[in-house]
């Protein structure tokens, strides 16, 4: 078995040496003598009393400490310390993130909300010569939308522009069925 290293001798004196390494002292006179030699001044220091400083010593210490603190140069940055890279880089990153979110929210609002259906108007939907559009617009204008809050929580989206986008995506047959249903609801006679 190898002799105790200097750091292990210090651990022994502190009571932190691993038990397996401490067992080496039982068989090694050299390590035991070295540990005893190091323990003597430590035991003497532990037994010595440390006198309490006088009031004059505390006053001189306080004065020296205050002078040292006042003599230490100040960084001189003041409010400019915000321009230091460790502060400025995260703040700039946060500003870019907030800007990006603001722009994306505006774009989403322009499209009609998150996940709003996007209608594609095709020639197959309703031709311009159809008299269905004026009739549909007239019927929809007559509807009472004062109770829009009644639709909350039903999954029905009543925001402006949503119904127009949905209607624009209907096929001819679907549009004709919608027209007939609205006319029936409004009490309009069928031709």
Buried (B, 14 or more C-beta within 10 A) or exposed (E): EEEBEEEBBBBBBEEEBEEEBBEBBEEBEEBBEBBEEBBEEEEEEEEEEEEEEEEEEEEEEEEEEEEEEEEEEEEEEEEEEEEEEEEEEEEEEEEEEEEEEEEEEEEEEEEBEEEBEEBEEEEEBBEEEBEBBEBBEEBBEEEEEEEEEEEEEEEEBBEEEBEEBBBBBBEEEEBBEBBEEBBEEEEBEEE
